[in-house]
Amino acid sequence: MTSDIIKSAEKKMQGAIDFAKEDFSGVRTGRANPAMFEKLEAEYYGVPTPIQQLASFSSPDPRTMLITPYDKGALGAIEKAVRDSDLGVNPASDGNAIRAVLPELTEERRKEYIKIVRTKAEDAKIAIRGHRRRGMDAIKAQEKDKEIGEDDARVSEKQLDAVTKKYTELVDELLKAKEAELLAV
């Protein structure tokens, strides 16, 4: 029974890791990648639509993203969404596609991005610790209801702690990799 609690907590912790990876990919580095545009939405026939559904993305060089809409009528809306975003790019349209050139990151901007990434990492760790707490509560409830013995409860708590440590270390590794990516010139 406690193995189910640990498996459930581990699955939820993996979800927190996946969310952190997705969050980290949205933070811009010196390179252009489609993940930067995932959270952007454009007004398409009066409905806010993710621009990932409205266009294809390609990167002709490391600092340029070429956004080609599937429907040419969405070109203006996509361009406006990119311009109004916090990505710091000024998109240029040629009538068929939008070219978004990312400016070089300044040292100050890199430090701001690192602070943002650290905050996102801490949020992931908080989520992981929350899943640990709920798992511990479930184990203690089983112990209180005499479904498991004291020894089994202690073993299960240690296993849950080991899983928690593994996932918090994963967040630290992700953070370290993203910081290195941000600091690379």
C-alpha positions in Angstrom: 0.0 0.0 0.0 2.7 2.4 0.9 4.5 1.5 -2.4 1.4 3.0 -4.2 1.8 6.2 -2.2 5.5 6.5 -3.1 4.8 5.7 -6.8 2.0 8.3 -6.9 4.2 10.9 -5.3 7.1 10.0 -7.7 4.7 10.4 -10.7 3.6 13.8 -9.4 7.2 14.9 -8.8 8.1 13.9 -12.4 5.2 16.1 -13.5 6.8 19.0 -11.6 10.1 18.3 -13.3 8.4 18.2 -16.7 6.7 21.5 -15.9 10.0 23.0 -14.9 11.6 21.9 -18.1 8.8 23.5 -20.1 9.1 26.7 -18.0 12.8 26.8 -18.5 12.5 26.4 -22.3 10.4 29.6 -22.4 13.2 31.6 -20.9 15.2 33.0 -23.8 18.9 32.4 -24.2 21.1 33.7 -27.0 19.7 31.2 -29.4 16.3 31.3 -31.2 14.0 28.3 -30.5 10.3 27.7 -31.1 9.8 27.0 -27.4 10.2 30.7 -26.7 6.9 31.3 -28.5 4.9 28.6 -26.9 3.0 30.8 -24.5 2.2 33.5 -27.0 -1.4 33.8 -28.3 -2.7 35.7 -31.3 -6.2 36.9 -32.0 -7.3 34.6 -34.8 -10.9 35.3 -36.0 -11.7 36.8 -32.6 -10.3 33.8 -30.6 -7.0 33.9 -28.7 -5.1 31.0 -30.4 -1.5 29.8 -29.5 0.8 30.9 -32.4 2.2 27.3 -32.4 -1.1 26.3 -34.0 -1.1 29.1 -36.5 2.4 28.9 -38.0 5.5 26.8 -38.5 8.9 27.8 -37.1 12.3 27.6 -38.5 15.7 29.0 -37.5 17.9 30.0 -40.4 20.6 31.1 -38.0 21.1 30.9 -34.2 19.6 34.4 -33.5 16.8 34.4 -36.1 13.4 32.7 -36.0 11.3 32.6 -39.2 7.6 32.3 -38.5 5.5 31.2 -41.5 1.8 31.3 -40.9 -0.4 28.5 -42.4 -3.0 31.2 -43.2 -1.6 34.5 -44.5 -4.6 36.3 -42.9 -3.0 35.5 -39.5 0.2 37.2 -40.4 -0.6 40.6 -38.8 -2.1 39.0 -35.6 1.0 36.8 -35.1 3.3 39.8 -35.7 1.4 41.8 -33.1 1.6 39.0 -30.6 5.3 38.7 -31.0 5.9 42.4 -30.8 3.7 42.8 -27.7 5.5 39.8 -25.9 8.2 40.2 -23.4 10.8 38.5 -25.6 12.3 41.8 -26.6 12.2 41.1 -30.4 11.0 43.4 -33.1 9.4 41.2 -35.8 9.6 42.2 -39.5 7.1 40.9 -42.0 7.8 40.4 -45.7 4.1 39.6 -46.5 4.6 35.8 -46.4 6.6 35.2 -43.2 7.7 37.0 -40.0 11.4 37.3 -39.2 12.2 37.8 -35.5 15.8 38.6 -34.9 16.8 38.2 -31.2 19.1 41.0 -30.0 22.3 40.0 -28.2 21.8 39.5 -24.5 23.4 42.1 -22.3 25.1 41.0 -19.1 22.3 42.7 -17.1 19.6 40.9 -19.1 21.3 37.6 -18.6 21.4 38.1 -14.8 17.7 39.0 -14.9 17.0 35.8 -16.8 19.0 33.8 -14.2 16.9 35.2 -11.4 13.8 34.2 -13.3 15.1 30.7 -13.8 16.1 30.4 -10.2 12.6 31.4 -9.1 11.1 28.8 -11.5 13.4 26.2 -10.0 12.4 27.1 -6.5 8.8 26.8 -7.5 9.5 23.3 -8.8 11.2 22.3 -5.6 8.2 23.7 -3.6 5.9 21.5 -5.7 8.1 18.5 -5.1 8.2 19.1 -1.4 4.4 19.5 -1.4 4.0 16.1 -3.0 6.4 14.7 -0.4 4.3 16.2 2.4 1.1 14.7 1.0 2.8 11.3 0.7 4.1 11.5 4.3 0.6 12.5 5.5 -0.9 9.4 3.7 1.8 7.1 5.2 1.1 8.5 8.7 -2.6 8.1 8.2 -2.1 4.4 7.3 0.1 4.0 10.4 -2.5 5.7 12.6 -5.3 3.5 11.2 -3.1 0.4 11.9 -3.0 -0.5 8.2 0.8 -0.7 8.4 3.2 -1.1 11.3 5.7 1.5 12.7 8.7 -0.1 11.0 7.0 -0.2 7.6 6.0 3.4 8.0 9.6 4.4 8.8 10.9 2.5 5.8 8.3 4.1 3.5 9.2 7.6 4.8 12.9 7.0 4.1 12.0 5.8 0.6 9.8 8.9 0.0 12.7 11.1 1.3 15.1 9.4 -1.2 12.7 10.0 -4.1 12.3 13.6 -3.0 16.0 14.1 -2.8 16.4 12.6 -6.3 13.9 15.0 -7.8 15.2 18.1 -6.1 18.7 17.2 -7.3 17.2 16.9 -10.8 15.8 20.4 -10.5 19.3 21.6 -9.4 20.8 19.9 -12.5 18.3 21.6 -14.8 18.9 24.9 -13.1 22.7 24.5 -13.5 22.4 23.6 -17.2 20.1 26.6 -17.9 22.3 29.0 -16.0 25.3 27.8 -18.1 23.2 28.2 -21.3 22.3 31.7 -20.3 25.9 32.7 -19.4 27.3 31.3 -22.7 28.2 34.1 -25.0 
